[in-house]
Amino acid sequence: MNNPYAFIIQPKENRYKNTKKVSDKNLILNTSISDHRYVSKEAIIKAPPLALKTHLGESDNIIVHHNIFRRYYDAHGNEKNSGSYFKENLYFCHLDQIYMYEKNNNWVAMPGYCFVNPIESENEWDENKEEPLRGIVVYTDGSDFVTKKEVVGFTPNSEFEFIIGGKRLYRIKLNDITIRYGRKGTEKLYNPSWL
């Protein structure tokens, strides 16, 4: 059951992450299948591709693009699986749709990416609690371009939100990093209360 050029994966838990445990009840956060923010992005590799040499293997945990597990409505209003759907909770996933993988209990970003934690705004009068276009690097691709715990700036609309280990992180392409600030040590991580 291998594909020549695509990984075969399955969601780590469910296709959608749209519930939150509150006390002993489950609170439904969203009922729409079209909202990408509630689509699961955590997956497990069931079979690696045959024709690609990669360090990723069977049973590895990965973070993937939201459209792999997403459902949608066609022009006639019928609910459909994404084009990545294979069969019975299995999906095809290409290498460029994987953003991070876990090896030896450590997350590592794929080449060309990093994951950044937003910073709390220092302006007490600002309605936006988050400092725009700045964050602290949490996961890197192992290159020397950025380092963990470094404060970086990035281009507008380059940040894509992921929830990893209970933290809201932005996936940023290294090409979209505009400045490296270093770290003063006074920056506060911003994670909203809904997490």
N, CA, C and O atoms as a DFTB+ gen file, in Angstrom:
780 C
 N C O
     1  1       0.835      -1.191       0.000
     2  2       0.000       0.000       0.000
     3  2       0.876       1.249       0.000
     4  3       0.697       2.107       0.864
     5  1       1.791       1.381      -0.912
     6  2       2.626       2.577      -1.025
     7  2       2.314       3.294      -2.330
     8  3       1.929       2.678      -3.324
     9  1       2.491       4.618      -2.302
    10  2       2.341       5.444      -3.484
    11  2       3.744       5.819      -3.943
    12  3       4.620       6.010      -3.100
    13  1       3.992       5.932      -5.246
    14  2       5.356       6.268      -5.681
    15  2       5.856       7.617      -5.179
    16  3       7.020       7.734      -4.796
    17  1       4.991       8.651      -5.174
    18  2       5.459      10.005      -4.880
    19  2       4.788      10.674      -3.696
    20  3       5.148      11.805      -3.371
    21  1       3.832      10.036      -3.032
    22  2       3.118      10.658      -1.916
    23  2       3.153       9.759      -0.690
    24  3       3.143       8.532      -0.791
    25  1       3.193      10.403       0.466
    26  2       3.035       9.683       1.724
    27  2       1.569       9.294       1.861
    28  3       0.690      10.002       1.370
    29  1       1.304       8.188       2.518
    30  2      -0.049       7.850       2.917
    31  2      -0.118       8.120       4.415
    32  3       0.653       7.556       5.191
    33  1      -1.057       8.993       4.821
    34  2      -1.135       9.426       6.206
    35  2      -2.560       9.274       6.726
    36  3      -3.497       9.051       5.959
    37  1      -2.702       9.398       8.031
    38  2      -4.030       9.463       8.640
    39  2      -3.992      10.527       9.719
    40  3      -2.921      10.803      10.261
    41  1      -5.135      11.142      10.055
    42  2      -5.147      12.134      11.140
    43  2      -4.689      11.489      12.443
    44  3      -4.976      10.318      12.692
    45  1      -3.986      12.238      13.265
    46  2      -3.515      11.696      14.531
    47  2      -4.690      11.337      15.431
    48  3      -4.660      10.310      16.109
    49  1      -5.720      12.170      15.444
    50  2      -6.919      11.870      16.221
    51  2      -8.126      11.899      15.278
    52  3      -8.560      10.858      14.786
    53  1      -8.657      13.083      15.034
    54  2      -9.809      13.252      14.145
    55  2      -9.457      14.227      13.034
    56  3      -8.447      14.928      13.104
    57  1     -10.297      14.263      12.012
    58  2     -10.092      15.204      10.903
    59  2     -10.219      16.649      11.349
    60  3      -9.519      17.525      10.841
    61  1     -11.119      16.902      12.305
    62  2     -11.364      18.257      12.793
    63  2     -11.055      18.338      14.278
    64  3     -11.305      17.398      15.032
    65  1     -10.508      19.473      14.683
    66  2     -10.278      19.752      16.101
    67  2     -11.185      20.919      16.465
    68  3     -10.735      22.061      16.560
    69  1     -12.445      20.629      16.664
    70  2     -13.406      21.703      16.919
    71  2     -14.130      21.543      18.247
    72  3     -15.223      22.079      18.427
    73  1     -13.529      20.811      19.178
    74  2     -14.106      20.706      20.521
    75  2     -13.030      21.013      21.552
    76  3     -11.836      20.825      21.316
    77  1     -13.491      21.489      22.693
    78  2     -12.585      21.764      23.814
    79  2     -13.242      21.240      25.072
    80  3     -14.434      21.448      25.300
    81  1     -12.452      20.555      25.889
    82  2     -12.946      19.998      27.141
    83  2     -13.064      21.128      28.160
    84  3     -12.074      21.788      28.474
    85  1     -14.271      21.352      28.678
    86  2     -14.513      22.347      29.713
    87  2     -15.173      21.616      30.865
    88  3     -16.313      21.162      30.766
    89  1     -14.435      21.512      31.960
    90  2     -14.902      20.732      33.109
    91  2     -15.103      19.289      32.649
    92  3     -14.144      18.661      32.200
    93  1     -16.302      18.751      32.745
    94  2     -16.545      17.380      32.297
    95  2     -17.354      17.335      31.000
    96  3     -17.860      16.282      30.615
    97  1     -17.471      18.485      30.329
    98  2     -18.253      18.586      29.097
    99  2     -17.344      18.922      27.918
   100  3     -16.255      19.470      28.092
   101  1     -17.812      18.584      26.711
   102  2     -17.121      18.981      25.487
   103  2     -17.839      20.170      24.872
   104  3     -19.024      20.085      24.550
   105  1     -17.132      21.269      24.708
   106  2     -17.676      22.480      24.101
   107  2     -17.346      22.456      22.614
   108  3     -16.180      22.324      22.241
   109  1     -18.368      22.582      21.756
   110  2     -18.149      22.618      20.308
   111  2     -17.792      24.045      19.914
   112  3     -18.583      24.965      20.120
   113  1     -16.610      24.228      19.351
   114  2     -16.114      25.551      18.995
   115  2     -16.596      26.017      17.632
   116  3     -16.729      27.217      17.391
   117  1     -16.857      25.066      16.738
   118  2     -17.193      25.424      15.369
   119  2     -17.949      24.266      14.734
   120  3     -17.605      23.103      14.943
   121  1     -18.973      24.584      13.963
   122  2     -19.746      23.528      13.306
   123  2     -19.602      23.550      11.789
   124  3     -20.211      22.733      11.098
   125  1     -18.806      24.471      11.265
   126  2     -18.626      24.584       9.816
   127  2     -17.453      23.729       9.354
   128  3     -16.381      23.764       9.957
   129  1     -17.650      22.970       8.299
   130  2     -16.547      22.157       7.767
   131  2     -15.587      22.981       6.923
   132  3     -14.500      22.511       6.590
   133  1     -15.974      24.208       6.570
   134  2     -15.149      24.992       5.655
   135  2     -14.108      25.864       6.357
   136  3     -13.216      26.395       5.696
   137  1     -14.198      26.024       7.674
   138  2     -13.251      26.872       8.389
   139  2     -11.946      26.116       8.616
   140  3     -11.908      25.154       9.384
   141  1     -10.881      26.548       7.951
   142  2      -9.599      25.844       8.002
   143  2      -8.959      25.846       9.383
   144  3      -8.124      24.989       9.669
   145  1      -9.332      26.793      10.249
   146  2      -8.706      26.879      11.564
   147  2      -9.015      25.665      12.445
   148  3      -8.269      25.364      13.377
   149  1     -10.103      24.978      12.150
   150  2     -10.498      23.843      12.989
   151  2     -10.211      22.496      12.347
   152  3     -10.607      21.459      12.880
   153  1      -9.535      22.499      11.221
   154  2      -9.137      21.247      10.580
   155  2      -7.863      20.758      11.268
   156  3      -6.947      21.543      11.515
   157  1      -7.806      19.471      11.572
   158  2      -6.619      18.906      12.208
   159  2      -5.426      19.009      11.265
   160  3      -5.547      18.807      10.056
   161  1      -4.286      19.325      11.839
   162  2      -3.063      19.422      11.043
   163  2      -2.015      18.428      11.520
   164  3      -0.895      18.408      11.010
   165  1      -2.377      17.605      12.494
   166  2      -1.472      16.583      13.001
   167  2      -1.796      15.251      12.342
   168  3      -2.961      14.865      12.245
   169  1      -0.765      14.555      11.892
   170  2      -0.967      13.300      11.167
   171  2       0.104      12.288      11.542
   172  3       1.128      12.621      12.139
   173  1      -0.164      11.046      11.174
   174  2       0.778       9.948      11.353
   175  2       1.038       9.332       9.981
   176  3       0.102       9.062       9.229
   177  1       2.297       9.112       9.662
   178  2       2.642       8.479       8.384
   179  2       2.338       6.990       8.481
   180  3       2.805       6.304       9.390
   181  1       1.549       6.504       7.533
   182  2       1.243       5.074       7.472
   183  2       2.132       4.360       6.465
   184  3       2.453       3.185       6.643
   185  1       2.535       5.068       5.399
   186  2       3.421       4.473       4.385
   187  2       4.180       5.588       3.677
   188  3       3.556       6.518       3.165
   189  1       5.515       5.523       3.631
   190  2       6.284       6.534       2.896
   191  2       6.226       6.273       1.391
   192  3       5.877       5.170       0.971
   193  1       6.560       7.265       0.583
   194  2       6.557       7.060      -0.872
   195  2       7.668       6.111      -1.310
   196  3       8.725       6.039      -0.683
   197  1       7.414       5.399      -2.378
   198  2       8.394       4.429      -2.882
   199  2       9.557       5.091      -3.615
   200  3      10.701       4.660      -3.473
   201  1       9.277       6.135      -4.396
   202  2      10.285       6.706      -5.280
   203  2      11.084       7.844      -4.654
   204  3      12.025       8.339      -5.274
   205  1      10.735       8.271      -3.441
   206  2      11.443       9.377      -2.811
   207  2      12.306       8.875      -1.662
   208  3      11.865       8.064      -0.848
   209  1      13.525       9.359      -1.607
   210  2      14.397       9.086      -0.473
   211  2      14.149      10.182       0.560
   212  3      14.367      11.361       0.281
   213  1      13.697       9.801       1.739
   214  2      13.393      10.771       2.774
   215  2      13.705      10.179       4.138
   216  3      13.700       8.960       4.312
   217  1      13.976      11.043       5.099
   218  2      14.256      10.602       6.467
   219  2      12.977      10.346       7.252
   220  3      13.036       9.885       8.391
   221  1      11.824      10.639       6.659
   222  2      10.536      10.396       7.307
   223  2      10.087       8.969       7.038
   224  3      10.198       8.476       5.916
   225  1       9.583       8.314       8.064
   226  2       9.193       6.918       7.899
   227  2       7.853       6.610       8.541
   228  3       7.196       7.483       9.108
   229  1       7.472       5.370       8.440
   230  2       6.200       4.903       8.979
   231  2       6.115       5.200      10.474
   232  3       7.091       5.035      11.206
   233  1       4.944       5.636      10.915
   234  2       4.607       5.961      12.311
   235  2       5.166       7.292      12.792
   236  3       4.963       7.644      13.954
   237  1       5.863       8.049      11.942
   238  2       6.324       9.379      12.350
   239  2       5.142      10.335      12.462
   240  3       4.212      10.284      11.657
   241  1       5.188      11.209      13.469
   242  2       4.196      12.276      13.618
   243  2       4.634      13.457      12.766
   244  3       5.809      13.824      12.749
   245  1       3.674      14.047      12.060
   246  2       3.980      15.190      11.190
   247  2       2.897      16.258      11.330
   248  3       1.781      15.980      11.769
   249  1       3.251      17.485      10.949
   250  2       2.314      18.603      10.865
   251  2       2.146      18.903       9.379
   252  3       3.128      19.096       8.662
   253  1       0.881      18.940       8.918
   254  2       0.601      19.027       7.483
   255  2      -0.310      20.209       7.141
   256  3      -0.840      20.882       8.025
   257  1      -0.472      20.437       5.872
   258  2      -1.366      21.472       5.344
   259  2      -2.813      21.146       5.702
   260  3      -3.217      19.983       5.684
   261  1      -3.588      22.178       6.026
   262  2      -4.968      21.968       6.487
   263  2      -5.899      21.408       5.408
   264  3      -6.904      20.782       5.747
   265  1      -5.607      21.607       4.147
   266  2      -6.522      21.140       3.101
   267  2      -6.508      19.625       2.887
   268  3      -7.368      19.101       2.178
   269  1      -5.562      18.921       3.478
   270  2      -5.509      17.472       3.284
   271  2      -6.734      16.803       3.900
   272  3      -7.365      15.965       3.256
   273  1      -7.079      17.160       5.134
   274  2      -8.202      16.524       5.827
   275  2      -9.512      17.288       5.672
   276  3     -10.564      16.798       6.083
   277  1      -9.462      18.443       5.102
   278  2     -10.635      19.323       5.023
   279  2     -11.707      18.762       4.090
   280  3     -11.407      18.171       3.052
   281  1     -12.958      18.962       4.485
   282  2     -14.102      18.642       3.625
   283  2     -14.648      19.950       3.072
   284  3     -14.381      21.020       3.619
   285  1     -15.410      19.865       1.992
   286  2     -15.962      21.068       1.383
   287  2     -17.302      20.739       0.739
   288  3     -17.671      19.572       0.607
   289  1     -18.022      21.777       0.344
   290  2     -19.287      21.620      -0.375
   291  2     -19.048      21.932      -1.842
   292  3     -18.445      22.953      -2.175
   293  1     -19.525      21.048      -2.728
   294  2     -19.377      21.300      -4.164
   295  2     -20.439      22.292      -4.633
   296  3     -21.207      22.804      -3.818
   297  1     -20.490      22.566      -5.929
   298  2     -21.410      23.551      -6.501
   299  2     -22.878      23.181      -6.287
   300  3     -23.754      24.041      -6.375
   301  1     -23.145      21.920      -6.009
   302  2     -24.519      21.471      -5.793
   303  2     -24.859      21.335      -4.312
   304  3     -25.944      20.868      -3.964
   305  1     -23.933      21.745      -3.436
   306  2     -24.180      21.678      -2.003
   307  2     -23.906      20.329      -1.381
   308  3     -24.272      20.093      -0.230
   309  1     -23.267      19.438      -2.123
   310  2     -22.939      18.110      -1.584
   311  2     -21.601      18.152      -0.861
   312  3     -20.638      18.744      -1.348
   313  1     -21.549      17.519       0.302
   314  2     -20.315      17.469       1.074
   315  2     -19.345      16.481       0.431
   316  3     -19.719      15.354       0.104
   317  1     -18.095      16.913       0.254
   318  2     -17.089      16.095      -0.432
   319  2     -15.794      16.040       0.377
   320  3     -15.506      16.934       1.172
   321  1     -15.025      14.985       0.163
   322  2     -13.684      14.891       0.717
   323  2     -12.726      15.709      -0.131
   324  3     -13.020      16.034      -1.281
   325  1     -11.579      16.038       0.446
   326  2     -10.566      16.761      -0.323
   327  2     -10.003      15.844      -1.402
   328  3     -10.239      14.636      -1.383
   329  1      -9.268      16.416      -2.332
   330  2      -8.636      15.633      -3.390
   331  2      -7.546      14.713      -2.867
   332  3      -7.074      13.838      -3.592
   333  1      -7.138      14.901      -1.611
   334  2      -6.110      14.063      -0.998
   335  2      -6.666      12.770      -0.418
   336  3      -5.906      11.880      -0.037
   337  1      -7.983      12.664      -0.350
   338  2      -8.599      11.484       0.268
   339  2      -8.264      10.229      -0.527
   340  3      -8.381      10.211      -1.752
   341  1      -7.841       9.163       0.189
   342  2      -7.533       7.886      -0.430
   343  2      -8.649       6.888      -0.129
   344  3      -9.418       6.527      -1.020
   345  1      -8.738       6.448       1.109
   346  2      -9.807       5.547       1.526
   347  2      -9.776       5.406       3.042
   348  3      -8.721       5.558       3.658
   349  1     -10.903       5.122       3.637
   350  2     -11.031       4.748       5.052
   351  2     -10.063       5.477       5.980
   352  3      -9.220       4.845       6.617
   353  1     -10.178       6.789       6.058
   354  2      -9.383       7.625       6.946
   355  2      -7.898       7.669       6.560
   356  3      -7.053       7.978       7.401
   357  1      -7.577       7.364       5.310
   358  2      -6.217       7.490       4.793
   359  2      -6.191       8.556       3.707
   360  3      -7.155       8.719       2.959
   361  1      -5.073       9.283       3.627
   362  2      -4.954      10.418       2.711
   363  2      -3.572      10.416       2.076
   364  3      -2.609       9.912       2.655
   365  1      -3.486      10.992       0.869
   366  2      -2.197      11.210       0.220
   367  2      -1.658      12.558       0.673
   368  3      -2.415      13.514       0.841
   369  1      -0.355      12.629       0.869
   370  2       0.284      13.869       1.301
   371  2       1.636      13.963       0.594
   372  3       2.461      13.055       0.698
   373  1       1.857      15.052      -0.117
   374  2       3.129      15.262      -0.805
   375  2       4.131      15.932       0.134
   376  3       3.741      16.577       1.107
   377  1       5.393      15.781      -0.155
   378  2       6.459      16.282       0.705
   379  2       6.321      17.781       0.977
   380  3       6.607      18.231       2.086
   381  1       5.887      18.562      -0.019
   382  2       5.760      20.009       0.188
   383  2       4.535      20.390       1.023
   384  3       4.328      21.572       1.297
   385  1       3.724      19.416       1.430
   386  2       2.585      19.676       2.309
   387  2       2.909      19.339       3.764
   388  3       2.051      19.465       4.638
   389  1       4.136      18.915       4.022
   390  2       4.581      18.615       5.382
   391  2       5.435      19.787       5.857
   392  3       6.369      20.204       5.172
   393  1       5.105      20.319       7.051
   394  2       5.808      21.492       7.571
   395  2       6.720      21.179       8.750
   396  3       7.666      21.918       9.023
   397  1       6.433      20.079       9.451
   398  2       7.245      19.749      10.608
   399  2       7.073      18.267      10.913
   400  3       6.040      17.674      10.601
   401  1       8.095      17.676      11.524
   402  2       8.030      16.266      11.890
   403  2       8.628      16.088      13.280
   404  3       9.389      16.929      13.758
   405  1       8.267      14.975      13.919
   406  2       8.759      14.684      15.260
   407  2       9.703      13.493      15.204
   408  3       9.354      12.428      14.695
   409  1      10.894      13.689      15.732
   410  2      11.891      12.623      15.843
   411  2      12.453      12.648      17.259
   412  3      12.865      13.700      17.746
   413  1      12.472      11.499      17.917
   414  2      13.009      11.383      19.280
   415  2      12.395      12.415      20.231
   416  3      13.097      13.043      21.023
   417  1      11.073      12.577      20.137
   418  2      10.305      13.507      20.983
   419  2      10.678      14.974      20.775
   420  3      10.396      15.805      21.639
   421  1      11.301      15.304      19.656
   422  2      11.624      16.692      19.314
   423  2      10.994      17.038      17.974
   424  3      11.079      16.268      17.018
   425  1      10.358      18.212      17.915
   426  2       9.794      18.685      16.657
   427  2      10.875      19.423      15.870
   428  3      11.645      20.202      16.431
   429  1      10.918      19.168      14.569
   430  2      11.878      19.820      13.670
   431  2      11.105      20.323      12.451
   432  3      10.344      19.577      11.836
   433  1      11.310      21.590      12.113
   434  2      10.654      22.156      10.933
   435  2      11.301      21.593       9.671
   436  3      12.489      21.273       9.658
   437  1      10.515      21.480       8.629
   438  2      11.058      21.040       7.335
   439  2      11.961      22.141       6.777
   440  3      11.806      23.303       7.152
   441  1      12.894      21.804       5.894
   442  2      13.805      22.811       5.337
   443  2      13.041      23.998       4.743
   444  3      12.079      23.833       3.993
   445  1      13.503      25.198       5.104
   446  2      12.890      26.426       4.591
   447  2      11.803      26.989       5.482
   448  3      11.193      27.999       5.130
   449  1      11.532      26.363       6.642
   450  2      10.468      26.824       7.529
   451  2      10.967      26.970       8.963
   452  3      11.958      26.358       9.361
   453  1      10.255      27.795       9.729
   454  2      10.416      27.836      11.177
   455  2       9.044      28.089      11.786
   456  3       8.116      28.494      11.087
   457  1       8.916      27.853      13.076
   458  2       7.670      28.105      13.791
   459  2       7.952      29.122      14.881
   460  3       8.911      28.997      15.643
   461  1       7.089      30.137      14.939
   462  2       7.312      31.309      15.773
   463  2       6.137      31.486      16.732
   464  3       4.977      31.367      16.335
   465  1       6.446      31.772      17.995
   466  2       5.419      32.083      18.994
   467  2       5.188      33.593      18.986
   468  3       6.149      34.354      19.100
   469  1       3.936      34.048      18.855
   470  2       3.685      35.493      18.897
   471  2       4.124      36.094      20.233
   472  3       4.199      35.398      21.245
   473  1       4.411      37.393      20.218
   474  2       4.846      38.130      21.402
   475  2       3.701      39.025      21.870
   476  3       2.955      39.583      21.064
   477  1       3.582      39.144      23.172
   478  2       2.583      40.032      23.756
   479  2       2.982      41.480      23.486
   480  3       4.150      41.848      23.612
   481  1       1.995      42.299      23.112
   482  2       2.259      43.706      22.817
   483  2       2.702      44.438      24.073
   484  3       2.154      44.215      25.152
   485  1       3.689      45.308      23.934
   486  2       4.166      46.107      25.066
   487  2       3.363      47.387      25.223
   488  3       3.506      48.084      26.228
   489  1       2.521      47.710      24.249
   490  2       1.705      48.917      24.298
   491  2       0.410      48.615      25.047
   492  3      -0.472      47.938      24.519
   493  1       0.299      49.111      26.266
   494  2      -0.877      48.812      27.082
   495  2      -2.159      49.430      26.531
   496  3      -3.251      49.018      26.922
   497  1      -2.052      50.404      25.638
   498  2      -3.242      51.062      25.075
   499  2      -3.704      50.417      23.782
   500  3      -4.759      50.768      23.252
   501  1      -2.926      49.482      23.273
   502  2      -3.265      48.821      22.018
   503  2      -4.337      47.767      22.254
   504  3      -4.206      46.942      23.158
   505  1      -5.405      47.786      21.443
   506  2      -6.458      46.774      21.552
   507  2      -5.946      45.398      21.165
   508  3      -6.401      44.386      21.699
   509  1      -4.998      45.361      20.232
   510  2      -4.413      44.099      19.794
   511  2      -3.396      43.660      20.843
   512  3      -2.398      44.346      21.065
   513  1      -3.639      42.540      21.477
   514  2      -2.759      42.055      22.543
   515  2      -1.452      41.468      21.996
   516  3      -0.510      41.222      22.750
   517  1      -1.409      41.252      20.698
   518  2      -0.256      40.616      20.067
   519  2       0.559      41.629      19.285
   520  3       0.009      42.442      18.541
   521  1       1.867      41.576      19.455
   522  2       2.782      42.422      18.696
   523  2       2.712      42.010      17.226
   524  3       2.963      40.845      16.919
   525  1       2.381      42.917      16.306
   526  2       2.260      42.510      14.904
   527  2       3.610      42.187      14.260
   528  3       4.600      42.891      14.463
   529  1       3.624      41.115      13.486
   530  2       4.758      40.738      12.634
   531  2       6.062      40.497      13.388
   532  3       7.149      40.708      12.849
   533  1       5.943      40.051      14.648
   534  2       7.124      39.700      15.445
   535  2       6.826      38.458      16.263
   536  3       5.685      38.218      16.657
   537  1       7.859      37.673      16.514
   538  2       7.679      36.498      17.353
   539  2       9.006      35.883      17.748
   540  3      10.068      36.280      17.270
   541  1       8.915      34.900      18.636
   542  2      10.090      34.192      19.119
   543  2      10.135      32.823      18.465
   544  3       9.148      32.088      18.495
   545  1      11.261      32.478      17.878
   546  2      11.422      31.205      17.180
   547  2      11.379      30.055      18.192
   548  3      12.122      30.048      19.173
   549  1      10.498      29.088      17.936
   550  2      10.356      27.922      18.802
   551  2      10.954      26.686      18.136
   552  3      11.668      25.917      18.779
   553  1      10.666      26.494      16.849
   554  2      11.187      25.339      16.106
   555  2      11.854      25.831      14.830
   556  3      11.343      26.725      14.156
   557  1      13.007      25.235      14.502
   558  2      13.734      25.611      13.294
   559  2      13.937      24.385      12.416
   560  3      13.617      23.261      12.801
   561  1      14.473      24.629      11.236
   562  2      14.796      23.523      10.330
   563  2      16.220      23.017      10.538
   564  3      16.694      22.164       9.788
   565  1      16.897      23.538      11.551
   566  2      18.257      23.099      11.850
   567  2      19.332      23.888      11.126
   568  3      20.521      23.691      11.379
   569  1      18.926      24.790      10.217
   570  2      19.920      25.601       9.516
   571  2      20.377      26.736      10.439
   572  3      19.836      26.914      11.530
   573  1      21.364      27.490       9.995
   574  2      21.876      28.608      10.792
   575  2      21.145      29.912      10.508
   576  3      21.525      30.959      11.032
   577  1      20.106      29.865       9.690
   578  2      19.425      31.107       9.304
   579  2      18.778      31.786      10.504
   580  3      18.915      32.997      10.679
   581  1      18.070      31.010      11.338
   582  2      17.514      31.527      12.593
   583  2      17.799      30.494      13.680
   584  3      18.023      29.318      13.394
   585  1      17.786      30.951      14.922
   586  2      18.030      30.050      16.045
   587  2      16.833      30.085      16.997
   588  3      16.065      31.047      17.008
   589  1      16.689      29.040      17.780
   590  2      15.608      28.981      18.762
   591  2      15.764      30.115      19.767
   592  3      16.878      30.511      20.110
   593  1      14.628      30.633      20.234
   594  2      14.524      31.703      21.232
   595  2      14.920      33.072      20.693
   596  3      14.995      34.039      21.451
   597  1      15.173      33.162      19.396
   598  2      15.529      34.439      18.777
   599  2      14.245      35.175      18.381
   600  3      13.289      34.552      17.919
   601  1      14.225      36.492      18.562
   602  2      13.088      37.308      18.139
   603  2      13.302      37.693      16.683
   604  3      14.362      38.190      16.305
   605  1      12.264      37.452      15.864
   606  2      12.353      37.764      14.435
   607  2      11.139      38.577      14.007
   608  3      10.087      38.547      14.646
   609  1      11.314      39.301      12.914
   610  2      10.217      39.990      12.255
   611  2       9.952      39.303      10.931
   612  3      10.858      38.727      10.328
   613  1       8.679      39.367      10.469
   614  2       8.319      38.689       9.223
   615  2       7.341      39.532       8.423
   616  3       6.724      40.457       8.951
   617  1       7.207      39.207       7.153
   618  2       6.377      39.991       6.238
   619  2       4.890      39.812       6.549
   620  3       4.489      38.772       7.072
   621  1       4.069      40.821       6.229
   622  2       2.626      40.695       6.447
   623  2       2.032      39.527       5.657
   624  3       2.464      39.233       4.543
   625  1       1.059      38.884       6.240
   626  2       0.319      37.768       5.631
   627  2       1.183      36.548       5.332
   628  3       0.819      35.722       4.495
   629  1       2.317      36.430       6.006
   630  2       3.163      35.252       5.803
   631  2       2.968      34.229       6.914
   632  3       3.487      33.115       6.836
   633  1       2.221      34.605       7.949
   634  2       2.059      33.736       9.102
   635  2       0.817      32.847       8.942
   636  3      -0.273      33.322       8.623
   637  1       1.019      31.537       9.177
   638  2      -0.082      30.575       9.141
   639  2      -0.164      29.920      10.511
   640  3       0.823      29.388      11.019
   641  1      -1.340      29.963      11.097
   642  2      -1.532      29.541      12.482
   643  2      -1.637      28.028      12.647
   644  3      -2.339      27.348      11.899
   645  1      -0.916      27.522      13.650
   646  2      -0.967      26.115      14.035
   647  2      -1.037      26.051      15.553
   648  3      -0.481      26.910      16.237
   649  1      -1.714      25.043      16.083
   650  2      -1.716      24.773      17.521
   651  2      -0.875      23.513      17.720
   652  3      -1.249      22.427      17.277
   653  1       0.257      23.672      18.385
   654  2       1.187      22.552      18.592
   655  2       1.549      22.504      20.070
   656  3       2.096      23.459      20.619
   657  1       1.240      21.398      20.693
   658  2       1.530      21.242      22.117
   659  2       0.824      22.261      22.977
   660  3       1.362      22.694      23.996
   661  1      -0.388      22.658      22.577
   662  2      -1.150      23.632      23.351
   663  2      -0.714      25.069      23.158
   664  3      -1.190      25.957      23.865
   665  1       0.188      25.319      22.209
   666  2       0.648      26.679      21.933
   667  2       0.229      27.091      20.531
   668  3       0.260      26.289      19.598
   669  1      -0.160      28.341      20.399
   670  2      -0.483      28.899      19.090
   671  2       0.807      29.411      18.471
   672  3       1.431      30.337      18.990
   673  1       1.202      28.800      17.354
   674  2       2.444      29.157      16.670
   675  2       2.140      29.545      15.235
   676  3       1.136      29.124      14.660
   677  1       3.025      30.355      14.667
   678  2       2.933      30.697      13.256
   679  2       4.008      29.937      12.497
   680  3       5.170      29.903      12.901
   681  1       3.597      29.323      11.382
   682  2       4.565      28.726      10.473
   683  2       5.021      29.833       9.535
   684  3       4.203      30.463       8.865
   685  1       6.315      30.065       9.490
   686  2       6.881      31.148       8.675
   687  2       7.920      30.554       7.737
   688  3       8.768      29.769       8.162
   689  1       7.858      30.922       6.469
   690  2       8.940      30.553       5.550
   691  2      10.167      31.389       5.902
   692  3      10.049      32.568       6.238
   693  1      11.326      30.782       5.824
   694  2      12.546      31.521       6.141
   695  2      12.730      32.714       5.204
   696  3      13.307      33.727       5.600
   697  1      12.247      32.605       3.972
   698  2      12.328      33.727       3.024
   699  2      11.501      34.922       3.463
   700  3      11.731      36.038       2.996
   701  1      10.533      34.705       4.362
   702  2       9.669      35.785       4.836
   703  2      10.176      36.435       6.122
   704  3       9.554      37.370       6.627
   705  1      11.298      35.952       6.656
   706  2      11.915      36.602       7.817
   707  2      12.594      37.869       7.312
   708  3      13.445      37.814       6.425
   709  1      12.213      39.011       7.883
   710  2      12.745      40.293       7.403
   711  2      13.835      40.868       8.301
   712  3      14.675      41.645       7.848
   713  1      13.816      40.480       9.585
   714  2      14.802      41.021      10.514
   715  2      15.001      40.044      11.674
   716  3      14.079      39.345      12.095
   717  1      16.226      40.022      12.168
   718  2      16.556      39.224      13.356
   719  2      16.910      40.203      14.471
   720  3      17.902      40.926      14.375
   721  1      16.098      40.227      15.530
   722  2      16.293      41.179      16.619
   723  2      17.219      40.654      17.709
   724  3      17.667      41.429      18.554
   725  1      17.515      39.364      17.711
   726  2      18.204      38.766      18.847
   727  2      17.161      38.514      19.929
   728  3      16.023      38.160      19.620
   729  1      17.535      38.692      21.189
   730  2      16.543      38.556      22.258
   731  2      16.975      39.363      23.463
   732  3      18.082      39.199      23.976
   733  1      16.063      40.260      23.920
   734  2      16.320      41.035      25.119
   735  2      16.080      40.197      26.369
   736  3      16.736      40.375      27.395
   737  1      15.131      39.286      26.259
   738  2      14.767      38.467      27.408
   739  2      13.564      39.000      28.151
   740  3      13.068      38.352      29.072
   741  1      13.082      40.182      27.762
   742  2      11.909      40.760      28.429
   743  2      10.615      40.497      27.663
   744  3       9.531      40.831      28.142
   745  1      10.725      39.901      26.478
   746  2       9.542      39.637      25.671
   747  2       8.669      38.578      26.347
   748  3       9.172      37.603      26.906
   749  1       7.351      38.790      26.285
   750  2       6.412      37.830      26.857
   751  2       5.712      37.109      25.714
   752  3       5.233      37.737      24.770
   753  1       5.659      35.782      25.808
   754  2       4.947      35.002      24.801
   755  2       3.465      35.294      24.894
   756  3       2.919      35.447      25.987
   757  1       2.814      35.373      23.742
   758  2       1.375      35.599      23.728
   759  2       0.666      34.323      23.276
   760  3       0.831      33.868      22.144
   761  1      -0.121      33.763      24.182
   762  2      -0.987      32.634      23.872
   763  2      -2.355      32.956      24.432
   764  3      -2.513      33.069      25.647
   765  1      -3.353      33.107      23.563
   766  2      -4.672      33.518      24.028
   767  2      -5.300      32.491      24.971
   768  3      -4.945      31.312      24.963
   769  1      -6.226      32.965      25.771
   770  2      -6.834      32.132      26.816
   771  2      -7.653      30.982      26.236
   772  3      -7.863      29.980      26.920
   773  1      -8.123      31.102      24.990
   774  2      -8.960      30.044      24.427
   775  2      -8.174      28.769      24.153
   776  3      -8.768      27.726      23.880
   777  1      -6.853      28.838      24.219
   778  2      -6.051      27.625      24.047
   779  2      -6.130      26.773      25.287
   780  3      -5.521      25.705      25.342
